[in-house]
């Protein structure tokens, strides 16, 4: 089940998300301090200091976020210092994530750098007491 109560087929969801138009862009020359929420698909090329909540988020190579992210899908090419809760999370080559990750579907490309705790579980993230997902401190990095 997804964060929003739907079962998730990873391939179908990725194609759907990639096909959507980007509705909001934070330009690389922009810096935002404060809470950010959005609907649809958004791309961050600039810097945000604050928590982000929304549907489909792309953090580009020039993008940086210092804060927590709660989204349906998170496609990370840039730098994040904070925690993530997402149904679908893709850590792209050369991205940097420092914080706790909770994702139903997690993909880590070679060259991605992740420092923190990862909780990857196919069930809903509001877990009952009987289920024990994998949660361990983890550092993933690949040399170029």
Beta strands, then each sheet from edge to edge (+ up, - down):
strand 1: 24-26
strand 2: 31-33
strand 3: 36-37
strand 4: 41-44
strand 5: 47-49
strand 6: 52-59
strand 7: 64-66
strand 8: 69-76
strand 9: 79-81
strand 10: 84-91
strand 11: 96-98
strand 12: 101-108
strand 13: 113-120
strand 14: 134-140
sheet 1: 1+ 4+ 6+ 3+
sheet 2: 1+ 4+ 6+ 8+ 10+ 12+ 13+ 11+ 9+ 7+ 5+ 2+
sheet 3: 1+ 4+ 6+ 8+ 10+ 12+ 13+ 14-
end
